[in-house]
């Protein structure tokens, strides 16, 4: 599907039905999808979200309707959109990423919320505990914030002679400070020089890659965050144009042309979220649904990108890959 078709197709399926047909249909439960990103930038999450619902037997336009809200990286707009979904009395809000989850929780104590976050949901104040979430919130937590040291280790194995390795941190990510601390601890443990670059907008992205090249960085670890995932194609393109080997935290980056990834998958996350939504629509309370944590971490290597960059992966690294894209 072309990007323009994808974006144009978002929104409630009911909007496309003839009035007469809509009048004959019984009311369907409405799912609100809340993202801090733009519609275009959310594509990396919306596609697995829709697939996850289908796997749970929830078909948009058949037995559920979906209201999409995209905040274009504007916090005030995200707050208004969360409040709007609550006013519309949606059956459940699916909150994509940390910021959306925190804002959705602040907007309502009654509407069920199912989140997908990359950090610790207890530390974020979303739930009382993983086993007993309490209140109206539950969801899925990936391991992204726990994998930084391993990502550094893997990229060093690919380019062991790199004098400097860059680390891009997303300023929109509430875990940025802790992620940076983890990377600095990994730097000290490996005696590897790491250059941290903070990114908050597109201009910062360009400047950061230019700074990495100027400082003779031989590779880059791309951190977590919704801004990065909303710009995943641009990140991949910048790394390719600068001939800079990069490792990412989501499998979807490698599928989109990134060199390698080590982390969880949005597909796995939204499969579980689809199950959560189905259970809630059937009457289950979020408080009774324990938070699920990622149990699978994959190393994905894109050999097509490696060939374009003139990189040869060592057999020891290839042999440990869970998936190789050729």
DORO-114818 format. One record per residue (C-alpha): residue number from 1; y, z, x. Coordinates in Angstrom, 3 decimals. Layout:
<recs>
seq=NUM	v=Y	w=Z	u=X
...
</recs>
This chain:
<recs>
seq=1	v=0.000	w=0.000	u=0.000
seq=2	v=3.425	w=-0.916	u=1.301
seq=3	v=5.903	w=1.894	u=1.924
seq=4	v=8.382	w=0.730	u=-0.728
seq=5	v=5.597	w=0.487	u=-3.308
seq=6	v=4.424	w=3.987	u=-2.377
seq=7	v=7.886	w=5.517	u=-2.806
seq=8	v=8.594	w=3.577	u=-5.987
seq=9	v=5.319	w=4.807	u=-7.465
seq=10	v=6.149	w=8.482	u=-7.012
seq=11	v=7.266	w=10.538	u=-9.956
seq=12	v=5.655	w=11.399	u=-13.246
seq=13	v=3.163	w=8.815	u=-14.358
seq=14	v=4.398	w=9.381	u=-17.893
seq=15	v=7.650	w=7.605	u=-17.054
seq=16	v=5.784	w=4.313	u=-16.904
seq=17	v=3.984	w=4.647	u=-20.248
seq=18	v=5.209	w=2.889	u=-23.369
seq=19	v=6.821	w=5.314	u=-25.803
seq=20	v=4.207	w=4.705	u=-28.480
seq=21	v=1.357	w=5.366	u=-26.081
seq=22	v=2.995	w=8.577	u=-24.894
seq=23	v=3.430	w=9.758	u=-28.456
seq=24	v=-0.318	w=9.451	u=-29.052
seq=25	v=-1.348	w=11.358	u=-25.938
seq=26	v=-1.894	w=15.109	u=-26.036
seq=27	v=0.331	w=17.154	u=-23.765
seq=28	v=-1.058	w=17.366	u=-20.246
seq=29	v=-0.540	w=20.182	u=-17.765
seq=30	v=2.184	w=19.354	u=-15.266
seq=31	v=1.816	w=19.977	u=-11.535
seq=32	v=5.003	w=20.301	u=-9.515
seq=33	v=4.870	w=19.040	u=-5.928
seq=34	v=7.653	w=20.544	u=-3.802
seq=35	v=8.432	w=19.197	u=-0.340
seq=36	v=11.369	w=19.865	u=1.991
seq=37	v=11.108	w=16.307	u=3.280
seq=38	v=12.227	w=12.970	u=1.910
seq=39	v=9.895	w=10.931	u=-0.301
seq=40	v=9.274	w=8.539	u=2.574
seq=41	v=8.727	w=11.350	u=5.052
seq=42	v=6.351	w=13.134	u=2.661
seq=43	v=3.969	w=10.194	u=2.503
seq=44	v=1.794	w=11.807	u=5.190
seq=45	v=1.200	w=14.713	u=2.759
seq=46	v=1.419	w=13.063	u=-0.673
seq=47	v=-1.469	w=10.676	u=-0.057
seq=48	v=-3.989	w=13.446	u=0.827
seq=49	v=-2.533	w=15.594	u=-1.996
seq=50	v=-3.309	w=12.878	u=-4.538
seq=51	v=-6.758	w=12.356	u=-3.022
seq=52	v=-7.441	w=16.091	u=-3.113
seq=53	v=-6.610	w=16.204	u=-6.822
seq=54	v=-8.917	w=13.261	u=-7.530
seq=55	v=-11.737	w=14.954	u=-5.631
seq=56	v=-11.225	w=17.978	u=-7.899
seq=57	v=-11.410	w=15.773	u=-10.997
seq=58	v=-7.665	w=15.762	u=-11.686
seq=59	v=-6.390	w=12.262	u=-12.401
seq=60	v=-2.653	w=11.667	u=-12.558
seq=61	v=-1.791	w=10.141	u=-15.926
seq=62	v=-5.200	w=10.976	u=-17.397
seq=63	v=-5.606	w=14.735	u=-17.450
seq=64	v=-2.562	w=15.909	u=-15.445
seq=65	v=1.019	w=14.829	u=-14.877
seq=66	v=2.874	w=15.355	u=-11.598
seq=67	v=6.544	w=16.057	u=-11.016
seq=68	v=7.555	w=15.286	u=-7.426
seq=69	v=10.532	w=16.947	u=-5.774
seq=70	v=11.743	w=15.918	u=-2.311
seq=71	v=14.651	w=17.788	u=-0.715
seq=72	v=15.557	w=15.373	u=2.118
seq=73	v=15.580	w=18.322	u=4.540
seq=74	v=18.369	w=20.100	u=2.601
seq=75	v=17.590	w=23.766	u=1.956
seq=76	v=20.065	w=24.170	u=-0.915
seq=77	v=18.562	w=21.159	u=-2.631
seq=78	v=15.057	w=22.560	u=-2.111
seq=79	v=16.092	w=25.823	u=-3.800
seq=80	v=17.536	w=23.936	u=-6.770
seq=81	v=14.410	w=21.815	u=-7.061
seq=82	v=12.151	w=24.869	u=-7.017
seq=83	v=14.256	w=26.471	u=-9.745
seq=84	v=14.122	w=23.235	u=-11.756
seq=85	v=10.313	w=23.147	u=-11.642
seq=86	v=10.235	w=26.745	u=-12.869
seq=87	v=12.633	w=25.931	u=-15.724
seq=88	v=10.446	w=22.999	u=-16.702
seq=89	v=7.524	w=25.449	u=-16.974
seq=90	v=5.142	w=23.436	u=-14.844
seq=91	v=1.598	w=24.790	u=-14.843
seq=92	v=1.497	w=25.185	u=-11.067
seq=93	v=3.720	w=24.425	u=-8.071
seq=94	v=2.124	w=22.931	u=-4.963
seq=95	v=4.391	w=23.866	u=-2.049
seq=96	v=4.071	w=21.635	u=0.995
seq=97	v=4.864	w=23.408	u=4.274
seq=98	v=6.255	w=26.833	u=5.145
seq=99	v=9.820	w=26.373	u=3.924
seq=100	v=8.810	w=25.069	u=0.499
seq=101	v=6.310	w=27.901	u=0.070
seq=102	v=8.843	w=30.615	u=0.906
seq=103	v=11.493	w=29.121	u=-1.372
seq=104	v=9.050	w=28.583	u=-4.245
seq=105	v=7.948	w=32.218	u=-4.036
seq=106	v=11.569	w=33.351	u=-4.149
seq=107	v=12.143	w=31.194	u=-7.248
seq=108	v=9.432	w=32.694	u=-9.452
seq=109	v=7.152	w=35.687	u=-9.811
seq=110	v=5.141	w=34.173	u=-12.654
seq=111	v=4.568	w=30.429	u=-12.145
seq=112	v=1.393	w=29.939	u=-10.069
seq=113	v=2.078	w=28.622	u=-6.551
seq=114	v=-0.439	w=26.983	u=-4.225
seq=115	v=0.834	w=26.493	u=-0.676
seq=116	v=-0.132	w=24.538	u=2.397
seq=117	v=1.337	w=26.245	u=5.465
seq=118	v=0.886	w=25.981	u=9.197
seq=119	v=1.603	w=29.640	u=9.942
seq=120	v=0.359	w=33.062	u=8.920
seq=121	v=1.005	w=33.429	u=5.149
seq=122	v=1.040	w=37.223	u=5.453
seq=123	v=3.689	w=37.140	u=8.187
seq=124	v=5.665	w=34.643	u=6.106
seq=125	v=5.694	w=37.140	u=3.234
seq=126	v=3.782	w=34.830	u=0.889
seq=127	v=0.755	w=37.037	u=0.218
seq=128	v=-0.216	w=40.678	u=0.630
seq=129	v=-3.448	w=39.739	u=2.410
seq=130	v=-5.700	w=36.721	u=2.788
seq=131	v=-8.550	w=38.132	u=0.693
seq=132	v=-6.293	w=39.674	u=-1.945
seq=133	v=-3.175	w=37.492	u=-2.196
seq=134	v=-1.693	w=39.439	u=-5.091
seq=135	v=0.981	w=38.205	u=-7.480
seq=136	v=1.237	w=34.487	u=-8.262
seq=137	v=0.644	w=32.853	u=-4.872
seq=138	v=-2.354	w=31.580	u=-2.923
seq=139	v=-3.149	w=28.537	u=-0.799
seq=140	v=-4.337	w=27.088	u=2.476
seq=141	v=-3.329	w=28.055	u=6.013
seq=142	v=-4.057	w=25.797	u=8.958
seq=143	v=-4.505	w=26.887	u=12.561
seq=144	v=-1.599	w=24.869	u=13.950
seq=145	v=0.311	w=27.822	u=15.375
seq=146	v=-2.774	w=29.092	u=17.246
seq=147	v=-3.591	w=25.888	u=19.114
seq=148	v=-0.614	w=25.341	u=21.386
seq=149	v=-2.261	w=26.615	u=24.566
seq=150	v=-5.295	w=24.406	u=23.953
seq=151	v=-3.097	w=21.370	u=23.313
seq=152	v=-1.386	w=21.963	u=26.663
seq=153	v=-4.763	w=22.284	u=28.352
seq=154	v=-6.001	w=19.004	u=26.863
seq=155	v=-2.936	w=16.960	u=27.808
seq=156	v=-3.057	w=18.401	u=31.331
seq=157	v=-6.658	w=17.276	u=31.571
seq=158	v=-5.545	w=13.757	u=30.689
seq=159	v=-2.611	w=13.704	u=33.136
seq=160	v=-3.412	w=16.400	u=35.725
seq=161	v=-0.744	w=15.222	u=38.167
seq=162	v=2.159	w=15.310	u=35.720
seq=163	v=4.998	w=17.272	u=37.401
seq=164	v=6.425	w=18.294	u=34.031
seq=165	v=5.076	w=18.388	u=30.486
seq=166	v=7.490	w=18.338	u=27.581
seq=167	v=7.224	w=20.485	u=24.481
seq=168	v=9.071	w=19.371	u=21.357
seq=169	v=9.864	w=22.132	u=18.878
seq=170	v=10.987	w=21.519	u=15.298
seq=171	v=14.045	w=23.601	u=14.427
seq=172	v=13.141	w=23.407	u=10.713
seq=173	v=9.901	w=25.280	u=11.365
seq=174	v=10.071	w=29.070	u=10.769
seq=175	v=7.415	w=29.469	u=13.491
seq=176	v=9.486	w=27.760	u=16.187
seq=177	v=10.297	w=30.975	u=18.036
seq=178	v=6.700	w=32.186	u=18.140
seq=179	v=5.437	w=28.704	u=19.034
seq=180	v=7.838	w=28.608	u=21.981
seq=181	v=6.682	w=32.041	u=23.144
seq=182	v=3.063	w=30.868	u=22.988
seq=183	v=3.867	w=27.778	u=25.029
seq=184	v=5.728	w=29.804	u=27.642
seq=185	v=2.733	w=32.136	u=27.921
seq=186	v=0.473	w=29.114	u=28.373
seq=187	v=2.859	w=27.743	u=31.002
seq=188	v=2.584	w=30.958	u=33.019
seq=189	v=-1.197	w=31.065	u=32.654
seq=190	v=-1.639	w=27.510	u=33.940
seq=191	v=1.232	w=27.420	u=36.427
seq=192	v=2.371	w=24.221	u=34.684
seq=193	v=6.068	w=23.445	u=34.355
seq=194	v=6.970	w=22.926	u=30.688
seq=195	v=10.310	w=21.557	u=29.495
seq=196	v=11.164	w=22.708	u=25.944
seq=197	v=13.231	w=20.381	u=23.778
seq=198	v=14.543	w=21.587	u=20.406
seq=199	v=14.840	w=18.955	u=17.694
seq=200	v=16.654	w=19.198	u=14.366
seq=201	v=17.553	w=15.596	u=13.527
seq=202	v=16.988	w=11.981	u=14.547
seq=203	v=19.682	w=12.072	u=17.227
seq=204	v=17.940	w=15.053	u=18.832
seq=205	v=14.703	w=13.093	u=18.915
seq=206	v=16.249	w=10.270	u=20.921
seq=207	v=18.010	w=12.694	u=23.270
seq=208	v=14.863	w=14.753	u=23.796
seq=209	v=12.749	w=11.809	u=24.884
seq=210	v=15.537	w=10.606	u=27.161
seq=211	v=15.736	w=14.090	u=28.713
seq=212	v=11.974	w=14.198	u=29.243
seq=213	v=12.022	w=10.888	u=31.090
seq=214	v=15.013	w=12.000	u=33.160
seq=215	v=13.155	w=15.190	u=34.134
seq=216	v=10.068	w=13.152	u=35.106
seq=217	v=7.857	w=14.511	u=32.350
seq=218	v=4.391	w=12.994	u=32.497
seq=219	v=3.343	w=13.910	u=28.953
seq=220	v=4.535	w=15.716	u=25.846
seq=221	v=3.123	w=18.216	u=23.374
seq=222	v=4.620	w=17.645	u=19.926
seq=223	v=4.909	w=20.940	u=18.053
seq=224	v=4.512	w=21.737	u=14.388
seq=225	v=7.040	w=21.290	u=11.602
seq=226	v=7.947	w=19.349	u=8.515
seq=227	v=10.708	w=17.399	u=10.237
seq=228	v=8.202	w=16.103	u=12.773
seq=229	v=5.641	w=15.160	u=10.148
seq=230	v=8.373	w=13.374	u=8.170
seq=231	v=9.198	w=11.388	u=11.315
seq=232	v=5.659	w=10.932	u=12.590
seq=233	v=5.971	w=7.157	u=12.892
seq=234	v=9.235	w=7.476	u=14.809
seq=235	v=7.699	w=10.068	u=17.147
seq=236	v=4.731	w=7.823	u=17.828
seq=237	v=7.043	w=4.853	u=18.443
seq=238	v=9.281	w=6.816	u=20.842
seq=239	v=6.288	w=8.009	u=22.839
seq=240	v=4.979	w=4.435	u=23.032
seq=241	v=8.331	w=2.944	u=24.073
seq=242	v=8.714	w=5.594	u=26.772
seq=243	v=5.054	w=5.167	u=27.823
seq=244	v=4.699	w=8.934	u=27.455
seq=245	v=1.238	w=10.318	u=26.619
seq=246	v=1.528	w=12.706	u=23.669
seq=247	v=-0.701	w=15.153	u=21.848
seq=248	v=-0.056	w=16.135	u=18.230
seq=249	v=-1.201	w=18.935	u=15.933
seq=250	v=-2.505	w=16.927	u=12.972
seq=251	v=-5.312	w=14.375	u=12.768
seq=252	v=-3.021	w=12.152	u=10.702
seq=253	v=-0.845	w=11.467	u=13.773
seq=254	v=-3.750	w=9.954	u=15.682
seq=255	v=-4.761	w=7.916	u=12.636
seq=256	v=-1.202	w=6.561	u=12.480
seq=257	v=-1.292	w=5.439	u=16.119
seq=258	v=-0.636	w=8.600	u=18.110
seq=259	v=-2.549	w=8.890	u=21.378
seq=260	v=-4.436	w=12.085	u=20.591
seq=261	v=-4.406	w=15.094	u=18.287
seq=262	v=-5.944	w=18.516	u=18.350
seq=263	v=-5.721	w=20.469	u=15.153
seq=264	v=-6.539	w=20.443	u=11.482
seq=265	v=-6.226	w=17.729	u=8.870
seq=266	v=-3.988	w=17.434	u=5.837
seq=267	v=-6.944	w=15.802	u=4.120
seq=268	v=-9.029	w=18.948	u=4.548
seq=269	v=-6.126	w=21.127	u=3.398
seq=270	v=-5.440	w=19.197	u=0.215
seq=271	v=-9.121	w=18.985	u=-0.682
seq=272	v=-9.066	w=22.786	u=-0.943
seq=273	v=-5.686	w=22.776	u=-2.667
seq=274	v=-7.097	w=20.418	u=-5.296
seq=275	v=-9.817	w=22.989	u=-5.985
seq=276	v=-7.216	w=25.772	u=-6.247
seq=277	v=-5.145	w=23.755	u=-8.724
seq=278	v=-8.187	w=22.956	u=-10.850
seq=279	v=-9.200	w=26.624	u=-11.000
seq=280	v=-5.672	w=27.684	u=-11.971
seq=281	v=-5.489	w=25.042	u=-14.697
seq=282	v=-8.787	w=26.416	u=-16.007
seq=283	v=-7.215	w=29.866	u=-16.330
seq=284	v=-7.883	w=31.549	u=-12.993
seq=285	v=-5.078	w=33.659	u=-11.535
seq=286	v=-3.828	w=32.946	u=-7.987
seq=287	v=-4.196	w=36.657	u=-7.177
seq=288	v=-7.966	w=36.254	u=-7.565
seq=289	v=-8.224	w=33.222	u=-5.264
seq=290	v=-8.404	w=34.252	u=-1.591
seq=291	v=-6.291	w=32.237	u=0.829
seq=292	v=-8.421	w=29.685	u=2.660
seq=293	v=-7.987	w=29.193	u=6.398
seq=294	v=-8.827	w=26.081	u=8.358
seq=295	v=-12.283	w=26.410	u=9.846
seq=296	v=-12.386	w=22.961	u=11.398
seq=297	v=-10.330	w=21.841	u=14.375
seq=298	v=-10.788	w=18.280	u=15.593
seq=299	v=-9.958	w=16.465	u=18.810
seq=300	v=-9.116	w=12.884	u=17.852
seq=301	v=-8.516	w=10.202	u=20.487
seq=302	v=-6.989	w=6.803	u=19.774
seq=303	v=-8.357	w=4.392	u=22.384
seq=304	v=-6.317	w=1.496	u=21.000
seq=305	v=-3.127	w=3.399	u=21.820
seq=306	v=-4.546	w=4.473	u=25.183
seq=307	v=-5.165	w=0.833	u=26.097
seq=308	v=-1.608	w=-0.126	u=25.115
seq=309	v=-0.292	w=2.684	u=27.359
seq=310	v=-2.615	w=1.763	u=30.226
seq=311	v=-4.349	w=5.150	u=30.036
seq=312	v=-8.027	w=5.750	u=30.761
seq=313	v=-9.498	w=8.895	u=29.252
seq=314	v=-11.861	w=10.851	u=31.496
seq=315	v=-15.434	w=10.848	u=30.213
seq=316	v=-15.387	w=14.651	u=30.044
seq=317	v=-12.550	w=14.458	u=27.519
seq=318	v=-14.004	w=11.548	u=25.552
seq=319	v=-17.328	w=13.351	u=25.324
seq=320	v=-15.682	w=16.325	u=23.606
seq=321	v=-13.819	w=14.225	u=21.046
seq=322	v=-14.769	w=14.740	u=17.424
seq=323	v=-13.439	w=11.301	u=16.513
seq=324	v=-12.597	w=8.247	u=18.614
seq=325	v=-10.469	w=5.486	u=17.123
seq=326	v=-11.181	w=2.114	u=18.725
</recs>
